[in-house]
């Protein structure tokens, strides 16, 4: 099966098929495009003509090169046109029946040494191969949309696949300028296997009315650096497509986290399948438009109820990186800040950390020296919470330990003046437990900043059942003044970001634990296929494996879903003291400083 794969047939010329055909033709392959719809074939040819014309206009290729590319792409309506192909890639609709029909028909058409690749992202490659007369030449070749732009290609082997076929298509993907990742045959493979579980949980979160669609999407974009929020991404992928992938995943895993959220079925059966229909989770200007328009679910501007309290001075309790970062944020916004720690020495050290951060901003030209000096002058370090007597807002950023926080809130209750808002920055503990440690639970709220606080734009505003409307309005107004984006959520484990992020990270650990894929392949898959700024194992090592394990335990304890149980591999690494970058070893090893 040592063949050059110079002539390649693409069966199915929808968006994905046309994109794959373009990639192949641009890379010098002879491409046979096959689709029963002449309209689809015409659209594919027109798409290639238009994209190559843009390349000429941008001086990326010459007009002669464009003519050569167009000449290499021919379209047909009959599978017989694939007779001389070295490789056939099918990208027909995502159903066993449609794909089986193509694979079986190709058996009687192509040469014995021709490789047949399925572009499925959800169906069993093994089952499709078993339906072929020569299953050893059937494998999966999963491109990502849009194929010309996306670098990742998952090369999927079944137990029946000839390794020479895998080697041939892997060499091809390298020649196309793509990054191949070798994976086994299971629904969703790597990228979609991790991505769709996360998307499903986001849909369920929205369906439960825990947070608005806008806040869920903003939280994941601003809190995790993702290019799109999960609900907007579901609309782009297609709600019906997502439901199909999840059903295949659930059939294999029996993990309730993969059972499609009922809202996906409701939307799909109503024809509200996302952008392609003009409406899904959001409403669009027209079918296939990316422009979101207001609908009855769009929140009113400044929708927080209650009149906000006046906030002039802010107290920040703590001496770590988060406390100093929050103090810097408030001082930059013009607030007078009291930065209190357990001793004057610790408070002074925290202010010194702010000074270093501001100095870096001056060096990079982001801040003037005068603004730096004015910001520092607004911060008053103190060795006792007694200095919070006159603050209007007290924000704690101490250790993530419930008893420590309860004691601190009991102290704030005694020190702070009546009407002061008391906020916790907890990322995983119940806010109401902090509130119950005071005599004024209506004044207590969650204000979850993300690290590093000066750079990260998101603040999760966490109301308990006891929080007053005016306190909620106050914190939203303050968050806007410090140039952060507030998202509202209720008081349950993980809030929005961690409740969606850490199950995804946990599932990535399970993939490695099960020897399904390597750390490097999983990280590459999520960065190249999902647009994530960091792969899951890079992120786990940065966050800290002990911190991650603690959050995953809290999520499992609260929601009682078996699928949320922390992966044993993560527990073993933490027990061994391998906590990530801070210890020099986590999932990877790091040079000690």
C-alpha positions in Angstrom: 0.0 0.0 0.0 3.0 2.2 -0.6 1.3 4.7 -3.0 1.7 8.4 -3.4 -2.0 9.5 -3.1 -1.7 11.8 -6.0 -5.3 11.5 -7.2 -7.9 11.9 -4.5 -11.7 11.7 -4.7 -13.9 13.7 -2.3 -17.4 12.3 -2.1 -19.9 15.0 -0.8 -19.3 18.6 -1.7 -21.0 20.4 1.1 -19.1 23.0 3.1 -16.6 20.5 4.5 -16.2 18.5 1.3 -15.6 21.7 -0.7 -13.1 22.9 1.9 -11.1 19.6 1.8 -11.1 19.6 -2.0 -9.7 23.1 -1.9 -6.9 22.1 0.5 -6.0 19.1 -1.8 -6.1 21.1 -5.0 -3.9 23.9 -3.6 -1.4 21.2 -2.5 -1.0 19.9 -6.0 -3.3 16.9 -5.9 -5.6 15.9 -8.7 -9.1 16.2 -7.0 -12.2 14.4 -8.2 -15.2 16.0 -6.5 -18.3 13.8 -6.5 -21.8 14.9 -5.4 -25.3 13.7 -6.6 -26.3 17.4 -6.4 -25.1 19.4 -9.4 -25.9 22.6 -7.4 -23.5 21.4 -4.7 -20.8 20.7 -7.2 -21.3 24.2 -8.8 -21.1 25.8 -5.4 -17.8 23.9 -4.6 -16.3 25.0 -7.9 -17.4 28.6 -7.4 -16.0 28.6 -3.8 -12.6 27.4 -5.1 -12.6 30.0 -7.9 -13.5 32.8 -5.4 -10.9 31.8 -2.8 -8.1 31.5 -5.3 -9.1 34.9 -6.8 -8.7 36.4 -3.3 -5.3 34.7 -3.0 -4.2 36.3 -6.3 -5.5 39.7 -5.2 -3.5 39.4 -2.0 -0.4 38.3 -4.0 -0.2 34.9 -2.3 -0.4 33.0 -5.6 0.1 34.0 -9.2 -2.7 33.9 -11.8 -0.9 31.0 -13.5 -0.9 29.1 -10.2 -4.6 29.8 -9.8 -5.4 28.4 -13.2 -3.4 25.2 -12.3 -5.3 24.8 -9.1 -8.7 25.2 -10.8 -7.7 22.7 -13.5 -6.9 20.1 -10.9 -10.4 20.2 -9.5 -13.1 18.3 -11.6 -16.6 17.5 -10.5 -18.9 14.6 -11.2 -22.2 13.2 -10.1 -21.4 9.5 -10.3 -19.2 7.5 -7.9 -17.7 5.7 -10.9 -15.5 8.9 -11.3 -13.5 7.6 -8.3 -12.3 4.5 -10.1 -8.7 5.8 -10.6 -8.4 7.5 -7.2 -5.6 6.6 -4.8 -7.6 7.8 -1.8 -11.3 8.5 -1.4 -12.5 10.8 1.3 -16.2 10.6 2.0 -18.0 13.5 3.7 -21.6 12.7 3.1 -24.3 13.4 5.7 -23.5 12.0 9.2 -25.6 8.8 9.2 -24.5 5.2 9.1 -26.9 4.5 6.2 -25.5 7.2 4.0 -21.9 6.4 4.7 -22.3 2.6 4.5 -23.9 3.0 1.1 -20.9 5.0 -0.2 -18.4 2.6 1.3 -20.1 -0.5 -0.1 -20.5 1.1 -3.5 -16.8 2.1 -3.6 -15.8 -1.6 -3.0 -17.0 -2.4 -6.6 -15.4 0.7 -8.1 -11.9 1.5 -6.7 -8.7 -0.4 -7.1 -7.8 -3.0 -4.4 -5.0 -0.7 -3.0 -7.2 2.4 -2.8 -7.6 3.8 0.7 -11.1 4.8 1.8 -11.3 7.5 4.5 -14.5 8.5 6.3 -14.8 12.1 7.5 -17.1 11.2 10.3 -16.7 12.9 13.7 -19.2 10.8 15.6 -19.8 7.4 14.0 -17.8 4.2 14.4 -15.0 3.9 11.9 -14.8 0.2 12.8 -18.4 -0.4 12.0 -18.0 1.3 8.6 -14.8 -0.7 7.9 -16.5 -3.9 8.7 -19.1 -3.2 6.0 -16.3 -3.0 3.4 -15.0 -6.0 1.4 -11.5 -4.8 2.4 -11.7 -3.3 5.9 -8.0 -3.0 6.3 -8.0 0.0 3.8 -10.8 1.9 5.6 -9.9 4.5 8.2 -11.0 7.9 9.6 -9.7 11.3 8.4 -11.4 14.0 10.4 -10.8 17.5 9.1 -12.1 20.5 11.0 -14.2 23.3 9.7 -13.2 25.5 7.9 -10.8 22.9 6.4 -8.5 25.4 4.6 -7.9 27.3 7.8 -7.9 24.6 10.5 -4.6 22.8 11.0 -5.8 19.8 12.9 -6.6 16.4 11.2 -7.4 13.4 13.3 -6.2 10.2 11.7 -8.5 7.4 13.1 -7.5 3.7 13.1 -9.7 0.8 13.9 -8.5 -2.6 15.0 -8.8 -3.6 11.3 -6.8 -0.8 9.8 -3.5 -1.6 7.9 -0.7 0.5 9.5 0.6 1.2 6.0 -2.7 3.0 5.2 -2.4 5.1 8.3 1.2 6.0 7.4 0.2 7.0 3.9 -2.6 9.4 5.0 -0.4 10.7 7.8 2.3 11.6 5.2 -0.4 13.2 3.1 -1.7 15.4 6.0 1.9 16.6 6.6 2.2 17.4 2.9 -1.0 19.5 3.1 0.5 21.6 5.9 -1.7 20.1 8.5 -1.0 18.6 12.0 -2.1 15.0 12.1 -3.0 13.4 15.5 -3.3 9.7 15.7 -6.3 8.4 17.6 -8.3 5.3 18.1 -11.9 4.7 17.2 -14.3 6.1 19.7 -17.1 8.7 19.3 -15.9 12.2 19.1 -12.2 11.0 18.9 -10.1 13.6 20.9 -11.2 17.1 20.0 -14.9 16.5 19.7 -14.9 14.0 22.5 -13.7 16.7 24.8 -15.5 19.6 23.2 -19.0 18.2 22.9 -19.2 17.2 26.6 -18.4 20.8 27.5 -21.0 22.1 25.0 -23.6 19.8 26.4 -23.1 20.9 29.9 -23.3 24.5 28.8 -26.6 23.8 27.1 -27.9 22.1 30.3 -26.7 25.0 32.4 -28.7 27.4 30.2 -31.7 25.1 30.2 -31.8 25.1 34.0 -31.9 29.0 33.9 -28.8 29.1 36.1 -27.4 31.9 33.9 -28.3 33.7 30.7 -27.0 32.6 27.3 -25.0 35.9 27.0 -23.4 35.4 30.5 -22.5 31.8 29.8 -20.8 32.7 26.6 -19.1 35.8 27.9 -17.8 33.9 30.9 -16.1 31.2 28.8 -14.7 33.8 26.3 -13.3 36.1 29.0 -12.6 33.6 31.7 -10.9 31.0 29.5 -9.8 33.0 26.5 -11.9 30.9 24.1 -12.7 32.4 20.7 -16.4 31.7 21.1 -18.8 30.9 23.9 -20.3 27.4 24.0 -23.9 28.4 23.0 -22.8 30.5 20.1 -20.5 27.6 19.0 -23.4 25.2 19.2 -25.3 27.5 16.8 -22.3 27.6 14.5 -21.8 23.8 14.5 -25.5 23.1 14.2 -27.7 22.0 17.2 -28.8 18.9 15.3 -25.2 17.9 14.5 -24.2 18.4 18.2 -27.1 16.2 19.2 -26.0 13.5 16.8 -22.5 13.5 18.1 -23.6 13.5 21.7 -26.0 10.6 21.2 -23.1 8.6 19.7 -20.9 9.5 22.6 -23.5 8.5 25.1 -24.3 5.2 23.4 -20.6 4.3 24.0 -19.8 5.9 27.3 -23.2 5.7 29.2 -21.9 8.8 31.0 -24.9 11.1 31.8 -22.7 14.1 31.0 -22.9 13.0 27.4 -26.6 12.4 27.3 -27.9 15.2 25.1 -29.5 18.0 27.1 -33.3 18.0 26.4 -33.1 21.5 25.0 -30.9 20.2 22.1 -33.7 17.8 21.1 -36.3 20.5 21.5 -34.5 23.0 19.3 -33.5 20.5 16.7 -37.1 19.1 16.3 -38.4 22.7 16.1 -36.0 23.3 13.2 -34.1 25.8 15.3 -30.7 24.3 14.4 -28.5 27.4 14.7 -27.0 29.8 12.2 -28.0 27.7 9.2 -31.6 28.1 10.2 -31.4 31.7 11.3 -32.2 30.7 14.9 -30.9 28.4 17.6 -29.8 29.6 21.0 -29.6 33.0 19.5 -31.6 34.7 16.7 -29.7 35.7 13.5 -30.3 38.3 10.9 -30.9 35.6 8.3 -30.2 31.9 7.7 -26.4 31.4 7.5 -25.8 34.9 8.9 -23.3 35.4 11.8 -25.1 38.6 12.8 -27.0 38.2 16.1 -30.2 40.3 16.4 -32.2 41.1 19.5 -35.1 38.7 20.5 -37.4 38.4 23.5 -34.6 36.7 25.5 -32.1 39.5 24.9 -31.4 41.2 28.3 -32.2 44.9 28.8 -29.1 47.1 29.2 -28.3 47.7 32.9 -30.8 45.1 33.9 -29.8 44.7 37.5 -32.6 45.4 39.9 -32.4 47.7 42.9 -30.6 51.0 43.4 -26.9 50.8 43.8 -25.2 51.9 47.0 -22.4 54.5 46.8 -18.9 53.1 46.9 -16.0 55.4 47.4 -13.5 53.3 49.4 -12.7 49.6 49.1 -11.0 47.2 51.5 -9.1 44.2 50.2 -8.3 41.5 52.7 -5.3 39.2 51.9 -1.7 39.3 51.0 -1.3 37.0 48.1 -1.2 37.5 44.3 -5.0 37.7 44.0 -5.4 40.3 46.8 -2.6 42.5 45.5 -4.0 42.2 41.9 -7.5 43.2 43.1 -6.2 46.1 45.1 -4.3 47.3 41.9 -7.5 47.0 39.9 -9.6 49.1 42.3 -6.8 51.7 42.8 -6.4 52.1 39.0 -10.1 52.8 38.7 -9.8 55.7 41.3 -11.0 54.0 44.5 -9.3 54.6 47.8 -8.1 51.1 48.8 -7.2 49.7 52.2 -5.0 46.6 51.7 -5.2 44.6 54.9 -3.2 41.5 55.9 -2.4 39.6 59.1 0.5 41.8 59.7 1.8 45.2 58.6 4.8 43.4 57.1 2.6 41.2 54.9 0.5 44.2 53.9 3.6 46.2 52.9 4.8 43.2 50.9 1.5 43.0 49.1 1.7 46.7 48.2 5.2 46.2 47.0 3.9 43.5 44.7 1.4 46.1 43.2 4.3 48.5 42.7 6.2 45.9 40.7 3.2 45.2 38.6 2.7 48.9 37.9 6.4 49.3 37.1 6.1 46.6 34.4 3.1 48.4 32.9 5.2 51.7 32.8 8.1 49.8 31.1 5.7 48.4 28.5 4.2 51.9 27.8 0.8 50.9 29.1 0.8 53.3 32.0 2.4 56.7 32.7 4.7 57.3 35.6 2.2 59.8 37.0 -0.6 57.3 36.8 1.5 54.7 38.6 2.3 57.1 41.4 -1.3 58.2 41.7 -2.5 54.5 41.8 0.1 53.6 44.5 -0.9 56.6 46.6 -4.5 55.4 46.8 -3.4 52.1 48.4 -3.0 52.1 52.2 -1.5 48.9 53.6 -2.8 47.8 57.1 -1.9 45.0 59.5 -5.4 44.6 60.8 -9.0 44.4 59.6 -9.8 47.3 61.9 -8.7 49.6 59.1 -11.9 48.5 57.2 -14.1 50.5 59.6 -15.1 53.1 57.0 -14.9 51.2 53.7 -18.0 50.9 51.5 -17.0 47.6 50.0 -14.9 44.9 51.6 -13.5 42.2 49.3 -11.7 39.1 50.8 -9.1 37.2 48.9 -7.7 34.9 51.6 -7.0 31.2 51.5 -9.7 28.9 49.8 -10.7 27.4 53.1 -14.3 27.6 54.3 -13.5 27.9 58.0 -10.9 30.6 57.3 -13.4 32.6 55.3 -16.1 32.2 57.9 -13.9 33.6 60.6 -12.9 36.5 58.3 -16.6 37.3 57.6 -17.4 37.2 61.3 -14.6 39.7 61.8 -15.8 41.9 58.9 -19.3 41.9 60.4 -18.0 43.4 63.6 -15.6 45.9 61.9 -17.4 47.2 58.9 -19.9 50.0 59.1 -23.7 49.3 58.5 -24.4 49.3 54.8 -21.0 48.1 53.7 -21.1 45.4 51.0 -19.1 42.3 51.9 -17.7 40.2 49.0 -15.9 36.9 48.7 -13.7 36.0 45.8 -14.1 32.2 46.4 -14.0 30.1 43.2 -15.5 26.9 44.7 -17.0 27.4 48.2 -20.6 28.3 49.0 -21.1 32.1 49.3 -24.1 31.6 51.6 -21.8 29.9 54.2 -19.8 33.1 54.4 -23.0 35.2 54.6 -24.4 33.1 57.4 -21.2 33.9 59.4 -22.5 37.5 59.6 -25.5 39.2 61.1 -26.2 40.8 57.7 -26.4 38.1 55.1 -28.3 40.4 52.7 -25.0 42.4 52.4 -22.9 39.5 51.3 -22.2 38.5 47.7 -19.6 36.6 45.6 -17.3 38.7 43.4 -15.1 36.1 41.7 -12.1 37.7 40.0 -9.8 35.6 37.7 -6.0 35.5 37.9 -4.2 37.7 37.1 -6.8 40.2 38.2 -5.3 43.2 36.4 -5.4 41.4 33.1 -8.5 39.3 33.2 -11.8 41.0 32.2 -14.3 38.7 33.8 -16.0 38.9 37.3 -18.6 36.3 38.2 -21.2 38.1 40.4 -22.7 35.4 42.7 -26.0 36.0 44.4 -27.1 33.9 47.3 -30.8 33.4 48.1 -30.3 36.1 50.8 -28.4 38.7 48.8 -30.2 42.1 48.5 -31.1 43.5 45.1 -29.3 46.7 46.0 -26.1 44.8 46.9 -26.3 43.0 43.5 -26.8 46.3 41.7 -23.9 47.8 43.6 -21.4 45.1 42.7 -22.4 45.2 39.0 -22.0 49.0 39.0 -18.6 48.7 40.7 -17.5 46.0 38.3 -18.3 48.2 35.3 -16.4 51.1 36.8 -13.3 49.0 37.2 -13.6 48.0 33.5 -14.5 44.4 34.1 -17.3 42.4 32.6 -19.8 41.1 35.2 -21.8 37.9 34.6 -24.6 36.8 37.0 -24.9 33.4 38.4 -26.3 31.6 41.4 -24.5 30.2 44.4 -23.5 26.7 43.4 -20.2 24.9 43.0 -18.0 26.1 40.2 -20.3 29.0 39.2 -20.1 29.2 35.4 -16.5 29.0 34.4 -15.2 26.3 36.7 -18.3 24.2 36.4 -17.8 24.0 32.6 -14.0 24.0 32.5 -13.0 21.4 35.1 -15.1 18.5 33.8 -13.5 19.1 30.4 -10.0 19.0 32.1 -11.0 15.8 34.0 -12.1 14.1 30.8 -8.8 14.9 29.2 -7.0 13.2 32.1 -9.2 10.2 31.7 -8.2 10.0 28.0 -4.5 9.8 29.0 -5.3 7.4 31.9 -7.0 5.1 29.4 -4.0 5.3 27.0 -6.3 6.6 24.3 -4.1 9.5 23.3 -0.9 11.2 24.5 -0.6 14.4 26.4 1.0 16.1 23.4 -1.7 14.9 21.0 -4.5 16.0 23.2 -3.0 19.4 23.8 -2.4 19.9 20.1 -5.9 18.7 19.3 -7.6 21.2 21.5 -5.4 24.1 20.5 -5.6 23.4 16.8 -9.1 21.9 16.6 -10.9 23.9 19.3 -9.0 27.2 19.3 -8.1 26.9 22.9 -5.2 29.2 24.0 -3.7 26.3 26.0 -4.1 22.5 25.9 -5.8 20.9 28.9 -2.5 19.5 30.3 -0.7 22.8 29.9 -3.5 24.5 31.7 -3.7 21.9 34.5 0.0 22.3 35.2 -0.3 26.1 35.3 -3.4 26.1 37.6 -1.9 23.4 39.9 -3.0 19.8 40.1 -3.9 20.2 43.7 -6.1 23.2 43.0 -7.7 21.4 40.1 -8.4 18.3 42.2 -10.0 20.3 45.0 -12.3 22.0 42.5 -13.2 18.7 40.9 -14.0 17.2 44.3 -16.3 20.1 45.1 -18.1 19.7 41.8 -18.5 15.9 42.3 -19.8 16.4 45.8 -22.3 19.0 44.8 -23.7 17.5 41.6 -23.2 13.8 42.5 -22.6 12.9 38.8 -20.4 9.8 38.5 -18.8 11.3 35.4 -17.5 14.2 37.6 -15.5 11.9 39.9 -11.9 13.1 39.7 -9.7 10.9 37.5 -7.6 8.5 39.6 -4.5 9.6 37.6 -5.0 13.2 38.8 -5.4 12.0 42.4 -2.2 9.8 42.2 -0.1 12.7 40.9 -1.3 15.0 43.6 -0.6 12.3 46.3 2.9 12.0 44.8 3.5 15.8 45.2 3.5 16.4 41.4 1.4 19.6 41.5 2.5 21.2 38.2 4.8 24.1 37.4 5.0 25.2 41.0 6.8 22.0 42.0 8.7 21.4 38.8 6.6 18.4 37.8 3.0 17.7 37.0 1.8 16.1 33.8 5.1 17.3 32.4 8.5 18.1 33.9 9.8 21.7 34.1 13.2 23.2 34.7 13.5 24.4 38.3 14.3 28.1 38.7 
